[in-house]
């Protein structure tokens, strides 16, 4: 197997995209934000606020819907109630803060 095929086999594409976007955001912040955190370019700050506050909510909702729609309900029967209790407790803990 070639090097690229091995890389693609073991590294999921979303991980590569995540690292790339992290590098892009870090580079943008380093270039466009002053030392006190204020933006030298208001358009950059507005774009980051939109992506971080608004667009991320829709992206997370879409991802959660995709997971839910691809889950087979009959496969959950054998799991039992404990994983749901842990998930519910975690959701209450995170949602309550």
C-alpha positions as CSV (number, residue, x, y, z in Angstrom):
1,X,0.0,0.0,0.0
2,X,1.3,3.4,-0.9
3,X,1.9,6.1,1.7
4,X,-1.2,8.2,0.8
5,X,-3.4,5.1,0.9
6,X,-2.1,4.2,4.3
7,X,-2.6,7.7,5.6
8,X,-6.2,7.8,4.2
9,X,-6.9,4.4,5.8
10,X,-5.9,5.4,9.3
11,X,-6.7,9.2,9.4
12,X,-10.3,10.2,8.9
13,X,-11.0,13.2,6.6
14,X,-12.8,15.2,9.4
15,X,-9.6,15.1,11.4
16,X,-7.6,16.6,8.6
17,X,-10.3,19.2,8.1
18,X,-10.3,20.0,11.8
19,X,-6.5,20.5,12.0
20,X,-6.6,22.6,8.8
21,X,-9.3,24.9,10.1
22,X,-7.5,25.2,13.4
23,X,-4.4,26.3,11.7
24,X,-6.4,28.8,9.5
25,X,-8.1,30.3,12.6
26,X,-4.9,30.5,14.6
27,X,-3.2,32.2,11.7
28,X,-6.1,34.6,11.2
29,X,-6.1,35.5,14.8
30,X,-2.4,36.1,14.8
31,X,-2.6,38.3,11.8
32,X,-5.8,40.3,12.4
33,X,-6.1,40.7,16.2
34,X,-4.1,43.2,18.2
35,X,-2.3,42.2,21.4
36,X,-5.2,43.3,23.6
37,X,-7.6,41.1,21.7
38,X,-9.5,43.8,19.8
39,X,-9.8,43.3,16.0
40,X,-7.9,45.5,13.7
41,X,-10.4,44.5,11.0
42,X,-14.0,44.5,12.2
43,X,-15.1,42.3,9.3
44,X,-12.8,39.5,10.5
45,X,-14.2,39.8,14.1
46,X,-17.8,39.7,12.7
47,X,-17.1,36.7,10.6
48,X,-15.5,34.8,13.5
49,X,-18.4,35.8,15.8
50,X,-20.9,34.5,13.2
51,X,-19.0,31.2,12.7
52,X,-18.4,30.6,16.4
53,X,-21.9,31.6,17.6
54,X,-24.4,31.1,14.9
55,X,-23.1,28.7,12.2
56,X,-21.6,26.3,14.7
57,X,-25.1,25.7,16.3
58,X,-26.5,24.7,12.9
59,X,-23.5,22.5,12.1
60,X,-23.8,20.7,15.4
61,X,-27.5,20.3,14.9
62,X,-27.0,18.9,11.5
63,X,-24.3,16.5,12.8
64,X,-26.6,15.3,15.6
65,X,-29.5,14.8,13.2
66,X,-27.2,12.8,10.9
67,X,-26.2,10.5,13.8
68,X,-29.8,10.1,14.9
69,X,-31.0,9.3,11.4
70,X,-28.3,6.7,10.8
71,X,-29.0,4.9,14.1
72,X,-31.1,1.8,14.0
73,X,-33.5,1.7,16.9
74,X,-33.5,-2.1,17.1
75,X,-29.8,-2.1,17.7
76,X,-30.3,-0.1,20.9
77,X,-32.5,-2.7,22.6
78,X,-29.6,-4.9,23.6
79,X,-27.6,-2.0,25.1
80,X,-29.6,-1.6,28.3
81,X,-30.6,1.5,30.2
82,X,-27.2,2.3,31.8
83,X,-25.6,4.1,28.8
84,X,-28.8,6.2,28.4
85,X,-28.6,7.1,32.1
86,X,-25.0,8.2,31.8
87,X,-25.8,10.2,28.6
88,X,-28.8,11.8,30.2
89,X,-26.8,12.7,33.3
90,X,-24.0,14.2,31.2
91,X,-26.6,16.2,29.1
92,X,-28.1,17.5,32.3
93,X,-24.7,18.5,33.7
94,X,-23.6,20.2,30.6
95,X,-27.0,21.8,29.9
96,X,-27.3,23.1,33.4
97,X,-24.1,25.1,33.3
